[in-house]
Amino acid sequence: MLIHGGGSERDWTLGCMALSDEDLARLRAELPQGQQTSLLVLP
């Protein structure tokens, strides 16, 4: 699963989480440069 920009107005993500480009930039700004993370998705 990936988190990517491009928005989520259409159902084209194939299991990914789509954010607006602005929201993705804000999320990336919260992480230290070069940090890799795991994503836990809960119901």
N, C-alpha and C positions, 0 to 999 in steps of 0.2 A: 504494500500500500504506500502511496506517495501523497504528500500534500503539495499542491501546485496552484499557481495563479491561473488567470484566464476566466475566472468567474464560474458560477454554477447555474446560469440561467437555463442551460439545456442539460439533458442527461447524457453526457458524453464522457464521464469520468472513468468508466470501467472499474469501479471499486475504489477509486482514489477519493480524496477529499479536496474539492476545488474551493478556493477562496478567491475573493477579488484580489487583484494585484496589490492594492493598497493594504489590505489585511495581511497578505503574505509578507509584505515588506515590514509591517509592524511586528509580526511574529519573528521574523529573522533577526530584527534589531534587538530582540530580547535575549538571543543566544550569543555566547562568546564566539568570536570569529573562528571558523574551522571546526566547531563542535559538531559531532554527530550524535543523533538522538534516536531512541526507539519510540515508537508511537503505540500507546495502549488505547484501544477503543473498547469501551464498555457499553452495554445496552442501557 
